[in-house]
Amino acid sequence: MATYNPKGASNWEAGKRGFQSALNPCQQVGLLLIWAQNNWKNSIGREFLESRYRVSLPPRTLTAYKSRFKNFWNGRSSIDDMADWSDFRGLIAHGVPERHLASLHAMWRNIQKICLDVGVIPINPTYRSLKWWSYVAEYHGAGIKIHSDIQIIGDQYMVREMAADMVGNFPVTDDIDMWLMYEPWVSQENMRRYLNLIGEQKITPIDWSTNGWGLEIADSVERADQYPKGYGMSVLNWLLATSPEPYLLPSQVIERYSIFARP
């Protein structure tokens, strides 16, 4: 995976020339997609930020984001279109292996159910997001079994790639790649090895908090009925971003630290 220097980011991302981003890359990509998929309605954007992240932006800031996002969207490629599940040739052409389609669609159904249960509008998966869900499933599915983990990690790749595309750079993924390579969530031995390499500055520790977590948090224990309406996703996003054990899988963090995941 390629890397880029964040210092080379555009004005709207880096905050130069008077524009300081109030949202991390995950929030920005999510806002862009939910807007684009719902006719750029301001109310949809506000609801998305408040329900997922408990973020309220002034109208002028929201308008500034929309203007920048529309400029990118007008020049986008078809990879950021909503995936057409019935267009099998199109899915394959966009890098989504046919053998993963059934499991990917099951993941999407689960996300829809959870979003409906907590009263929020789901982001439809794009060809880009399905490509990255497939990437995680294909190369790391032996060690990552839970669909929500595949979805969240895949979304992290997707967010970084899309955010980099917006500013004409290459995505930073070295920290995710090394985390997946050493699998510190599997055992104490793996964790010690991973932490030692970080301490020796041979690898970069995974950083979820800077870029944000997945666009839709799909709780692996499927207890969405316990989430207060419009509250569960913001809690889970916060939990995953502030976990005392940041090198575990998302599902492990939720199971250990979320009161919503307990029977």
Backbone as JSON, one array per atom type, in Angstrom:
{
  "sequence": "MATYNPKGASNWEAGKRGFQSALNPCQQVGLLLIWAQNNWKNSIGREFLESRYRVSLPPRTLTAYKSRFKNFWNGRSSIDDMADWSDFRGLIAHGVPERHLASLHAMWRNIQKICLDVGVIPINPTYRSLKWWSYVAEYHGAGIKIHSDIQIIGDQYMVREMAADMVGNFPVTDDIDMWLMYEPWVSQENMRRYLNLIGEQKITPIDWSTNGWGLEIADSVERADQYPKGYGMSVLNWLLATSPEPYLLPSQVIERYSIFARP",
  "N": [[0.83, -1.19, 0.0], [0.41, 2.26, -0.72], [1.77, 5.34, 0.57], [1.22, 8.69, 1.83], [2.17, 12.11, 2.37], [0.61, 13.86, 4.85], [0.91, 16.59, 5.02], [0.75, 17.52, 2.51], [-1.87, 17.85, 1.9], [-5.03, 19.19, 0.69], [-6.44, 22.55, 0.93], [-8.98, 22.53, 2.16], [-8.88, 20.24, 3.71], [-6.53, 20.39, 5.26], [-6.84, 22.79, 6.49], [-5.83, 25.21, 5.65], [-5.55, 28.64, 4.54], [-7.73, 29.75, 5.86], [-9.75, 27.83, 6.12], [-10.64, 25.47, 8.35], [-10.91, 22.14, 8.96], [-13.66, 20.71, 10.55], [-14.37, 18.15, 10.83], [-13.37, 14.72, 10.96], [-11.67, 12.56, 8.52], [-13.32, 10.24, 8.13], [-15.86, 11.1, 8.95], [-16.23, 13.13, 7.1], [-16.23, 11.76, 4.6], [-18.43, 10.1, 5.02], [-20.46, 12.03, 5.32], [-20.38, 13.23, 2.79], [-21.18, 11.04, 1.15], [-23.75, 10.37, 2.18], [-25.11, 12.69, 1.62], [-24.84, 12.85, -1.22], [-26.27, 10.6, -1.94], [-28.79, 11.3, -1.27], [-29.86, 13.49, -2.63], [-28.51, 15.83, -1.88], [-29.58, 17.12, 0.35], [-29.75, 19.47, 2.94], [-30.85, 18.9, 5.45], [-30.61, 16.14, 5.69], [-27.84, 15.82, 5.84], [-27.27, 17.18, 8.26], [-28.71, 15.57, 10.06], [-27.34, 13.15, 9.77], [-24.73, 13.72, 10.86], [-25.4, 14.42, 13.49], [-26.72, 12.12, 14.48], [-24.87, 10.03, 14.15], [-22.46, 10.99, 15.2], [-22.86, 12.94, 17.1], [-22.42, 15.6, 16.37], [-22.79, 18.98, 15.67], [-22.98, 21.39, 13.2], [-22.46, 24.82, 12.26], [-24.69, 26.54, 9.99], [-23.26, 27.89, 7.89], [-20.82, 26.56, 7.84], [-21.62, 23.99, 7.18], [-22.61, 24.49, 4.62], [-20.24, 25.21, 3.36], [-18.84, 22.78, 3.38], [-20.56, 21.29, 1.72], [-20.27, 22.61, -0.74], [-17.55, 22.08, -1.36], [-17.59, 19.28, -1.41], [-19.38, 18.8, -3.52], [-17.93, 19.75, -5.69], [-15.9, 17.84, -5.84], [-17.51, 15.58, -6.27], [-18.71, 16.01, -8.73], [-16.69, 15.45, -10.49], [-16.14, 12.82, -10.12], [-15.37, 9.26, -10.36], [-17.07, 6.27, -11.54], [-16.74, 4.48, -9.48], [-17.53, 5.43, -7.05], [-20.24, 5.43, -7.13], [-23.48, 4.32, -5.98], [-23.63, 0.9, -5.3], [-24.93, -1.39, -7.61], [-26.62, -4.1, -6.95], [-27.69, -6.0, -8.63], [-26.27, -5.83, -10.94], [-24.07, -7.73, -11.99], [-21.84, -7.9, -13.67], [-20.92, -5.27, -13.54], [-20.22, -5.06, -10.83], [-18.08, -6.89, -10.66], [-16.36, -5.67, -12.48], [-15.64, -3.44, -11.06], [-13.91, -4.39, -9.2], [-14.92, -6.18, -7.33], [-15.0, -9.32, -6.17], [-16.76, -12.11, -7.48], [-17.22, -14.33, -5.85], [-17.55, -13.3, -3.31], [-19.92, -11.98, -3.16], [-22.38, -12.85, -1.98], [-21.84, -12.91, 0.81], [-21.14, -10.24, 1.19], [-23.52, -8.94, 0.56], [-25.09, -9.89, 2.63], [-23.86, -8.61, 4.77], [-24.54, -5.96, 4.16], [-27.34, -6.1, 4.44], [-27.51, -6.51, 7.18], [-26.44, -4.1, 8.17], [-28.4, -2.33, 7.25], [-30.63, -3.17, 8.79], [-29.77, -2.54, 11.41], [-29.43, 0.23, 11.24], [-32.07, 1.02, 10.71], [-33.25, 0.15, 13.06], [-32.19, 1.9, 14.94], [-33.08, 4.27, 14.02], [-31.88, 5.81, 11.91], [-30.67, 6.98, 8.7], [-29.31, 4.73, 6.45], [-26.04, 4.56, 4.89], [-25.73, 3.78, 1.59], [-23.82, 1.1, 0.27], [-20.99, 1.74, -1.78], [-19.35, 1.0, -4.94], [-16.7, 1.25, -4.39], [-16.53, 0.89, -1.58], [-17.42, -1.77, -1.37], [-15.4, -3.03, -2.76], [-13.26, -2.75, -0.94], [-14.26, -4.02, 1.36], [-14.29, -6.57, 0.3], [-11.56, -6.93, -0.11], [-10.51, -7.09, 2.52], [-11.89, -9.36, 3.41], [-10.94, -11.3, 1.6], [-8.11, -11.46, 1.92], [-7.68, -11.5, 4.65], [-9.61, -12.93, 5.86], [-9.31, -15.39, 7.08], [-8.42, -14.93, 9.66], [-10.18, -13.08, 10.6], [-13.35, -13.23, 11.38], [-15.86, -12.16, 11.93], [-18.48, -10.35, 10.51], [-18.93, -7.6, 10.95], [-16.44, -6.66, 11.7], [-14.95, -7.01, 9.35], [-16.34, -5.23, 7.72], [-15.93, -2.71, 9.05], [-13.13, -2.43, 9.05], [-12.65, -2.59, 6.31], [-14.04, -0.29, 5.53], [-12.37, 1.59, 6.68], [-10.07, 1.47, 5.08], [-11.33, 2.28, 2.7], [-12.23, 4.9, 3.33], [-9.8, 6.23, 3.74], [-8.64, 5.97, 1.2], [-10.51, 7.33, -0.41], [-10.57, 9.89, 0.75], [-7.98, 10.65, 0.2], [-8.09, 10.68, -2.59], [-9.71, 12.9, -2.93], [-8.0, 15.0, -2.51], [-5.97, 14.6, -4.24], [-3.84, 12.87, -3.58], [-1.95, 10.02, -2.29], [-3.26, 7.27, -0.4], [-2.67, 6.79, 3.13], [-1.85, 3.81, 4.54], [-0.18, 2.15, 5.89], [-0.16, 1.67, 8.67], [-2.53, 0.22, 9.12], [-2.02, -2.0, 7.52], [0.2, -3.24, 8.8], [-0.89, -3.83, 11.28], [-2.85, -5.68, 10.55], [-1.14, -7.61, 9.57], [0.31, -8.55, 11.83], [-1.64, -9.26, 13.65], [-2.51, -8.56, 16.47], [-4.69, -8.99, 18.11], [-5.14, -11.68, 18.37], [-3.61, -13.2, 20.23], [-1.72, -13.04, 23.35], [0.95, -13.28, 22.86], [1.19, -12.46, 20.19], [0.36, -9.84, 20.57], [2.39, -8.8, 22.22], [4.6, -8.99, 20.49], [3.81, -7.24, 18.47], [3.58, -4.79, 19.91], [6.23, -4.53, 20.74], [7.55, -4.12, 18.31], [6.45, -1.69, 17.65], [7.46, -0.16, 19.75], [10.16, -0.28, 19.1], [10.14, 1.28, 16.93], [9.84, 0.23, 14.42], [7.54, -0.31, 13.09], [4.47, 1.44, 12.38], [2.02, 2.29, 14.76], [-1.41, 1.31, 14.63], [-3.84, 3.75, 13.87], [-6.82, 4.73, 14.71], [-8.28, 6.89, 15.62], [-7.6, 9.34, 14.39], [-8.52, 9.3, 11.71], [-11.06, 8.35, 12.05], [-13.68, 5.87, 12.62], [-15.53, 3.15, 11.1], [-18.06, 3.82, 8.58], [-20.67, 3.0, 9.08], [-21.51, 1.6, 12.05], [-21.73, -1.65, 12.69], [-22.95, -3.57, 15.05], [-21.53, -6.43, 16.27], [-22.69, -8.23, 18.02], [-25.31, -8.03, 17.64], [-27.39, -6.69, 19.1], [-29.13, -4.58, 18.66], [-31.62, -3.77, 19.45], [-31.39, -2.76, 21.96], [-30.34, -0.25, 21.84], [-30.82, 3.16, 22.53], [-32.99, 5.18, 20.58], [-31.44, 6.81, 17.87], [-29.05, 7.1, 19.21], [-27.3, 4.99, 19.68], [-25.32, 4.58, 17.63], [-23.62, 6.79, 17.8], [-22.54, 6.42, 20.32], [-21.15, 3.99, 19.98], [-19.3, 4.66, 17.99], [-17.78, 6.51, 19.43], [-16.85, 4.85, 21.49], [-15.23, 2.98, 20.12], [-13.28, 4.66, 19.13], [-12.0, 5.54, 21.39], [-11.04, 3.44, 22.84], [-9.52, 1.59, 25.52], [-7.96, -0.48, 24.75], [-6.73, -0.31, 21.97], [-5.78, -1.97, 19.95], [-7.19, -4.22, 19.56], [-9.7, -6.18, 17.75], [-12.54, -4.49, 16.32], [-15.02, -5.73, 17.1], [-14.24, -7.06, 19.42], [-13.57, -4.97, 21.11], [-16.09, -3.75, 21.39], [-17.5, -5.83, 22.62], [-16.13, -6.12, 25.04], [-16.23, -3.6, 26.3], [-18.57, -2.15, 25.89], [-21.62, -1.32, 27.35], [-23.88, -1.88, 26.04], [-23.45, -4.21, 24.75], [-23.7, -6.24, 26.47], [-25.42, -9.0, 27.95]],
  "CA": [[0.0, 0.0, 0.0], [1.17, 3.51, -0.81], [1.6, 6.32, 1.64], [1.4, 10.06, 1.4], [2.46, 13.06, 3.44], [-0.58, 14.66, 5.1], [1.19, 18.01, 4.85], [0.44, 17.88, 1.14], [-3.31, 17.83, 1.71], [-5.6, 20.42, 0.17], [-6.79, 23.56, 1.91], [-10.15, 22.19, 2.98], [-8.53, 19.18, 4.66], [-5.46, 20.8, 6.16], [-7.24, 23.97, 7.22], [-5.09, 26.38, 5.21], [-6.29, 29.75, 3.96], [-8.95, 30.09, 6.58], [-10.73, 26.74, 6.28], [-10.19, 24.43, 9.26], [-11.89, 21.07, 8.96], [-14.23, 20.35, 11.85], [-14.7, 16.73, 10.77], [-12.28, 13.84, 10.54], [-11.93, 12.01, 7.18], [-14.46, 9.31, 8.1], [-17.07, 11.9, 9.0], [-16.36, 13.86, 5.83], [-16.64, 10.82, 3.55], [-19.8, 9.7, 5.31], [-21.34, 13.16, 5.01], [-20.43, 13.35, 1.33], [-21.97, 9.96, 0.56], [-25.15, 10.45, 2.57], [-25.66, 13.8, 0.86], [-24.92, 12.5, -2.64], [-27.28, 9.57, -2.12], [-30.09, 11.84, -0.86], [-30.13, 14.74, -3.35], [-27.81, 16.96, -1.27], [-30.47, 17.83, 1.28], [-29.06, 19.9, 4.16], [-31.41, 18.24, 6.64], [-30.04, 14.79, 5.75], [-26.47, 15.96, 6.33], [-27.31, 17.51, 9.69], [-29.16, 14.39, 10.8], [-26.26, 12.17, 9.75], [-23.68, 14.1, 11.81], [-25.92, 14.4, 14.86], [-27.08, 10.77, 14.91], [-23.69, 9.17, 14.21], [-21.28, 11.53, 15.88], [-23.22, 14.01, 18.03], [-21.75, 16.81, 15.87], [-23.66, 20.0, 15.08], [-22.18, 22.4, 12.51], [-23.18, 26.02, 11.85], [-25.14, 26.48, 8.59], [-22.24, 28.32, 6.94], [-19.83, 25.49, 7.74], [-22.25, 22.9, 6.43], [-22.65, 24.92, 3.23], [-18.87, 25.14, 2.83], [-18.56, 21.37, 3.1], [-21.33, 20.85, 0.56], [-19.65, 23.16, -1.93], [-16.32, 21.35, -1.64], [-17.94, 17.92, -1.75], [-19.99, 18.78, -4.85], [-16.85, 19.91, -6.68], [-15.29, 16.52, -6.0], [-18.49, 14.62, -6.77], [-18.96, 16.26, -10.15], [-15.62, 14.87, -11.28], [-15.84, 11.49, -9.59], [-15.53, 8.11, -11.25], [-18.23, 5.45, -11.18], [-16.46, 3.64, -8.32], [-18.22, 5.98, -5.88], [-21.68, 5.28, -7.29], [-24.11, 3.26, -5.2], [-23.5, -0.4, -5.96], [-26.13, -2.04, -8.13], [-26.41, -5.51, -6.61], [-28.13, -6.86, -9.73], [-25.33, -5.67, -12.06], [-22.94, -8.59, -11.63], [-20.68, -7.5, -14.46], [-20.43, -4.01, -12.99], [-19.57, -5.35, -9.55], [-16.79, -7.51, -10.94], [-15.53, -4.67, -13.16], [-15.16, -2.49, -10.05], [-13.0, -5.04, -8.27], [-15.65, -6.95, -6.31], [-15.01, -10.71, -6.63], [-18.08, -12.74, -7.49], [-17.36, -15.28, -4.75], [-17.84, -12.6, -2.06], [-21.14, -11.19, -3.27], [-23.41, -13.27, -1.03], [-21.49, -12.45, 2.16], [-21.2, -8.78, 1.2], [-24.93, -8.54, 0.61], [-25.54, -10.18, 3.99], [-23.34, -7.51, 5.59], [-25.36, -4.8, 3.86], [-28.66, -6.29, 5.06], [-27.35, -6.32, 8.62], [-26.28, -2.66, 8.39], [-29.72, -1.71, 7.07], [-31.47, -3.48, 9.95], [-29.31, -1.79, 12.57], [-29.75, 1.64, 11.02], [-33.51, 1.19, 10.89], [-33.57, -0.05, 14.47], [-31.82, 3.08, 15.74], [-33.73, 5.43, 13.46], [-31.03, 6.64, 11.06], [-30.63, 6.62, 7.29], [-28.04, 4.06, 6.15], [-25.29, 4.9, 3.69], [-25.66, 2.64, 0.68], [-22.44, 0.79, -0.11], [-20.55, 2.07, -3.13], [-18.45, -0.01, -5.49], [-15.42, 1.39, -3.69], [-16.61, 0.26, -0.27], [-17.49, -3.22, -1.55], [-14.05, -3.48, -3.14], [-12.42, -2.86, 0.25], [-14.79, -5.11, 2.18], [-13.81, -7.8, -0.33], [-10.11, -7.01, 0.12], [-10.29, -7.59, 3.88], [-12.39, -10.74, 3.47], [-10.12, -12.18, 0.77], [-6.74, -11.62, 2.4], [-7.59, -11.6, 6.11], [-10.8, -13.61, 6.35], [-8.96, -16.56, 7.92], [-8.25, -14.48, 11.04], [-11.24, -12.13, 10.96], [-14.54, -13.99, 11.01], [-17.1, -11.43, 12.16], [-18.76, -9.46, 9.39], [-18.8, -6.18, 11.29], [-15.01, -6.33, 11.67], [-14.59, -6.88, 7.94], [-16.95, -3.99, 7.23], [-15.31, -1.53, 9.65], [-11.75, -2.33, 8.56], [-12.77, -2.24, 4.9], [-14.42, 1.12, 5.45], [-11.21, 2.41, 7.02], [-9.31, 1.56, 3.83], [-12.1, 3.07, 1.74], [-12.21, 6.3, 3.74], [-8.47, 6.8, 3.49], [-8.44, 6.08, -0.24], [-11.39, 8.36, -0.96], [-10.1, 11.18, 1.25], [-6.76, 10.96, -0.56], [-8.53, 11.04, -3.94], [-10.27, 14.25, -2.9], [-6.93, 16.0, -2.49], [-4.97, 14.26, -5.23], [-2.69, 12.22, -2.96], [-2.06, 8.58, -2.08], [-3.72, 6.99, 0.97], [-1.79, 6.22, 4.15], [-2.44, 2.57, 5.06], [0.87, 1.31, 6.5], [-0.51, 1.27, 10.03], [-3.53, -0.86, 9.03], [-1.38, -3.17, 6.93], [1.03, -3.9, 9.81], [-1.82, -4.35, 12.29], [-3.43, -6.9, 10.01], [-0.09, -8.6, 9.41], [0.75, -9.12, 13.1], [-2.84, -9.76, 14.35], [-2.31, -8.5, 17.92], [-5.91, -9.39, 18.8], [-5.25, -13.14, 18.42], [-2.98, -13.78, 21.42], [-0.81, -12.17, 24.08], [2.25, -13.34, 22.17], [1.08, -11.56, 19.04], [0.28, -8.47, 21.06], [3.73, -8.4, 22.68], [5.43, -8.79, 19.31], [3.34, -6.02, 17.81], [3.96, -3.64, 20.73], [7.69, -4.41, 20.71], [7.92, -3.51, 17.03], [6.09, -0.27, 17.75], [8.45, 0.45, 20.63], [11.43, -0.19, 18.36], [9.88, 2.19, 15.81], [9.96, -0.5, 13.16], [6.24, -0.18, 12.43], [3.61, 2.51, 12.9], [0.82, 1.72, 15.39], [-2.65, 1.66, 13.96], [-4.43, 4.98, 14.4], [-8.22, 4.84, 14.3], [-8.91, 8.12, 16.08], [-7.37, 10.47, 13.49], [-9.36, 9.2, 10.52], [-12.39, 7.91, 12.4], [-13.98, 4.46, 12.39], [-16.35, 2.84, 9.94], [-19.17, 4.71, 8.3], [-21.82, 2.45, 9.81], [-21.05, 0.64, 13.04], [-22.62, -2.8, 12.77], [-22.6, -4.27, 16.28], [-21.44, -7.85, 15.96], [-23.5, -9.07, 18.9], [-26.67, -7.9, 17.14], [-28.34, -6.31, 20.15], [-29.52, -3.22, 18.3], [-32.87, -3.4, 20.11], [-31.08, -2.13, 23.24], [-29.83, 1.11, 21.65], [-31.81, 4.24, 22.48], [-33.11, 5.67, 19.21], [-30.58, 7.91, 17.49], [-27.96, 7.27, 20.18], [-26.38, 3.87, 19.71], [-24.17, 4.67, 16.74], [-22.66, 7.77, 18.3], [-21.86, 5.79, 21.45], [-20.21, 2.99, 19.5], [-18.19, 5.36, 17.35], [-16.94, 7.07, 20.5], [-16.22, 3.74, 22.19], [-14.17, 2.41, 19.3], [-12.22, 5.65, 18.96], [-11.33, 5.84, 22.67], [-10.85, 2.17, 23.54], [-8.25, 1.4, 26.24], [-7.2, -1.52, 24.04], [-6.99, 0.07, 20.58], [-5.24, -2.9, 18.96], [-8.11, -5.34, 19.39], [-10.68, -6.03, 16.69], [-13.7, -3.71, 16.75], [-16.0, -6.55, 17.81], [-13.71, -7.35, 20.75], [-13.72, -3.74, 21.88], [-17.51, -3.59, 21.7], [-17.92, -6.87, 23.56], [-15.51, -5.93, 26.36], [-16.37, -2.3, 26.92], [-19.86, -1.51, 25.71], [-22.71, -1.85, 28.18], [-24.93, -2.32, 25.14], [-23.13, -5.53, 24.23], [-23.82, -7.25, 27.53], [-26.78, -9.54, 28.06]],
  "C": [[0.87, 1.25, 0.0], [0.9, 4.39, 0.39], [1.71, 7.71, 1.06], [1.68, 10.92, 2.6], [1.25, 13.93, 3.68], [-0.33, 16.15, 4.92], [0.88, 18.47, 3.43], [-1.04, 17.95, 0.86], [-3.81, 19.2, 1.24], [-6.03, 21.34, 1.29], [-7.95, 23.13, 2.8], [-9.85, 21.12, 3.99], [-7.54, 19.69, 5.69], [-5.81, 22.06, 6.93], [-6.49, 25.22, 6.81], [-6.04, 27.42, 4.62], [-7.66, 29.91, 4.58], [-9.96, 28.98, 6.74], [-10.13, 25.64, 7.14], [-11.27, 23.35, 9.33], [-12.35, 20.74, 10.38], [-14.52, 18.86, 11.95], [-13.48, 15.92, 10.39], [-12.62, 13.22, 9.18], [-13.12, 11.07, 7.1], [-15.77, 10.08, 8.11], [-17.3, 12.64, 7.7], [-16.84, 12.94, 4.71], [-18.08, 10.38, 3.78], [-20.79, 10.79, 4.96], [-21.48, 13.33, 3.51], [-21.36, 12.29, 0.73], [-23.44, 10.05, 0.92], [-25.84, 11.59, 1.85], [-25.88, 13.39, -0.6], [-26.03, 11.49, -2.91], [-28.69, 10.04, -1.76], [-30.3, 13.26, -1.39], [-29.59, 15.98, -2.63], [-28.7, 17.78, -0.35], [-29.71, 18.19, 2.56], [-29.53, 19.14, 5.39], [-30.84, 16.83, 6.8], [-28.62, 14.84, 6.29], [-26.42, 16.26, 7.81], [-27.7, 16.3, 10.52], [-28.07, 13.33, 10.88], [-25.21, 12.49, 10.81], [-24.17, 14.01, 13.25], [-26.2, 12.99, 15.34], [-25.86, 9.87, 15.05], [-22.65, 9.68, 15.19], [-21.58, 12.6, 16.93], [-22.48, 15.3, 17.67], [-22.8, 17.73, 15.25], [-22.78, 21.1, 14.48], [-23.04, 23.62, 12.2], [-23.58, 25.91, 10.38], [-24.06, 26.87, 7.58], [-21.17, 27.25, 6.76], [-20.37, 24.33, 6.93], [-22.3, 23.24, 4.94], [-21.27, 24.85, 2.59], [-18.48, 23.71, 2.51], [-19.29, 20.92, 1.83], [-20.7, 21.36, -0.73], [-18.4, 22.39, -2.32], [-16.62, 19.92, -2.08], [-18.54, 17.83, -3.16], [-18.94, 18.92, -5.94], [-16.15, 18.58, -6.93], [-16.25, 15.56, -6.69], [-18.73, 14.79, -8.26], [-17.88, 15.66, -11.04], [-15.26, 13.45, -10.9], [-15.9, 10.44, -10.68], [-16.69, 7.26, -10.74], [-17.98, 4.57, -9.96], [-17.16, 4.14, -7.07], [-19.73, 6.01, -6.06], [-22.2, 4.21, -6.33], [-24.02, 1.94, -5.97], [-24.87, -0.92, -6.39], [-25.94, -3.54, -7.94], [-26.83, -6.45, -7.73], [-27.2, -6.8, -10.94], [-24.05, -6.45, -11.75], [-21.68, -8.23, -12.41], [-20.07, -6.21, -13.92], [-19.71, -4.2, -11.68], [-18.18, -5.92, -9.77], [-15.84, -6.49, -11.58], [-14.95, -3.65, -12.18], [-14.33, -3.17, -8.96], [-13.65, -5.82, -7.16], [-15.74, -8.39, -6.79], [-16.38, -11.35, -6.49], [-18.29, -13.64, -6.28], [-17.7, -14.62, -3.41], [-19.2, -11.92, -2.05], [-22.19, -11.57, -2.22], [-23.1, -12.77, 0.38], [-21.53, -10.93, 2.26], [-22.64, -8.29, 1.29], [-25.53, -8.82, 1.99], [-25.08, -9.09, 4.95], [-24.19, -6.27, 5.4], [-26.75, -4.92, 4.48], [-28.58, -6.05, 6.56], [-27.21, -4.84, 8.97], [-27.63, -1.97, 8.27], [-30.61, -1.94, 8.29], [-31.08, -2.64, 11.15], [-29.64, -0.31, 12.43], [-31.24, 1.89, 11.22], [-33.91, 1.06, 12.35], [-33.26, 1.19, 15.31], [-32.32, 4.37, 15.12], [-32.87, 6.35, 12.64], [-31.04, 6.11, 9.64], [-29.3, 5.95, 6.98], [-27.36, 4.63, 4.91], [-25.25, 3.65, 2.8], [-24.21, 2.35, 0.3], [-22.16, 1.18, -1.56], [-19.69, 0.92, -3.66], [-17.09, 0.05, -4.78], [-15.45, 0.7, -2.33], [-16.67, -1.26, -0.39], [-16.14, -3.79, -1.97], [-13.19, -3.68, -1.9], [-12.94, -3.86, 1.25], [-14.27, -6.44, 1.63], [-12.32, -8.0, -0.07], [-9.83, -7.6, 1.5], [-10.74, -9.05, 3.99], [-11.47, -11.71, 2.74], [-8.78, -12.48, 1.42], [-6.63, -11.81, 3.91], [-8.79, -12.33, 6.72], [-10.51, -14.82, 7.23], [-8.85, -16.17, 9.39], [-9.31, -13.52, 11.51], [-12.56, -12.73, 10.46], [-15.82, -13.18, 11.07], [-17.3, -10.37, 11.09], [-18.55, -7.99, 9.73], [-17.34, -5.75, 11.32], [-14.54, -6.12, 10.24], [-15.1, -5.56, 7.38], [-16.22, -2.76, 7.75], [-13.89, -1.34, 9.13], [-11.75, -1.97, 7.08], [-13.13, -0.78, 4.71], [-13.24, 2.04, 5.78], [-10.3, 2.57, 5.8], [-10.03, 2.48, 2.84], [-12.05, 4.55, 2.06], [-10.86, 6.94, 3.42], [-8.21, 6.96, 1.99], [-9.27, 7.22, -0.82], [-10.95, 9.75, -0.51], [-8.84, 11.61, 0.51], [-7.11, 11.36, -1.99], [-9.05, 12.48, -3.99], [-9.18, 15.32, -3.0], [-5.79, 15.65, -3.43], [-3.71, 13.63, -4.67], [-2.91, 10.71, -2.9], [-2.47, 8.31, -0.64], [-2.62, 6.43, 1.86], [-2.47, 4.98, 4.72], [-1.41, 1.68, 5.76], [0.48, 0.81, 7.87], [-1.56, 0.16, 10.03], [-2.87, -2.14, 8.51], [-0.57, -3.95, 7.97], [0.17, -4.51, 10.91], [-2.45, -5.66, 11.82], [-2.38, -8.0, 9.87], [0.24, -9.3, 10.72], [-0.42, -9.6, 13.98], [-2.69, -9.72, 15.87], [-3.53, -8.91, 18.73], [-6.0, -10.89, 19.03], [-4.74, -13.71, 19.73], [-2.1, -12.76, 22.11], [0.56, -12.15, 23.41], [2.26, -12.41, 20.96], [1.08, -10.1, 19.48], [1.64, -7.97, 21.5], [4.65, -8.12, 21.49], [5.08, -7.48, 18.61], [3.78, -4.78, 18.59], [5.47, -3.44, 20.76], [8.15, -3.74, 19.42], [7.57, -2.03, 17.0], [7.11, 0.47, 18.61], [9.81, 0.64, 19.97], [11.33, 0.71, 17.14], [10.1, 1.52, 14.45], [8.65, -0.48, 12.38], [5.48, 0.96, 13.09], [2.37, 1.89, 13.54], [-0.43, 2.16, 14.65], [-3.3, 2.85, 14.65], [-5.85, 5.1, 13.86], [-8.78, 6.23, 14.58], [-8.74, 9.28, 15.11], [-8.33, 10.46, 12.32], [-10.8, 8.85, 10.84], [-12.61, 6.45, 12.07], [-14.86, 4.29, 11.18], [-17.53, 3.78, 9.78], [-20.44, 4.27, 9.02], [-21.3, 1.41, 10.78], [-22.08, -0.47, 13.17], [-22.21, -3.66, 13.95], [-22.66, -5.77, 16.06], [-22.31, -8.74, 16.84], [-24.99, -8.9, 18.61], [-27.69, -7.67, 18.25], [-28.8, -4.88, 19.91], [-30.82, -2.79, 18.99], [-32.62, -2.69, 21.44], [-30.6, -0.68, 23.07], [-30.97, 2.11, 21.73], [-31.83, 4.83, 21.07], [-32.2, 6.87, 18.96], [-29.37, 8.1, 18.4], [-26.89, 6.21, 20.06], [-25.15, 4.05, 18.85], [-23.15, 5.68, 17.23], [-21.89, 7.2, 19.49], [-20.8, 4.81, 20.96], [-19.04, 3.62, 18.76], [-17.24, 5.92, 18.39], [-16.17, 5.95, 21.2], [-15.04, 3.19, 21.41], [-13.0, 3.36, 19.14], [-11.42, 5.88, 20.24], [-11.04, 4.58, 23.48], [-9.52, 2.12, 24.29], [-7.39, 0.3, 25.64], [-7.39, -1.31, 22.53], [-6.54, -0.93, 19.54], [-6.06, -4.17, 18.85], [-8.98, -5.13, 18.16], [-11.85, -5.2, 17.2], [-14.72, -4.51, 17.54], [-15.54, -6.88, 19.22], [-13.83, -6.13, 21.66], [-15.16, -3.55, 22.33], [-17.94, -4.59, 22.78], [-17.37, -6.61, 24.96], [-15.95, -4.66, 27.07], [-17.72, -1.63, 26.75], [-20.92, -2.14, 26.6], [-23.82, -2.37, 27.3], [-24.69, -3.73, 24.64], [-23.29, -6.62, 25.27], [-25.27, -7.73, 27.62], [-27.54, -8.86, 29.18]]
}
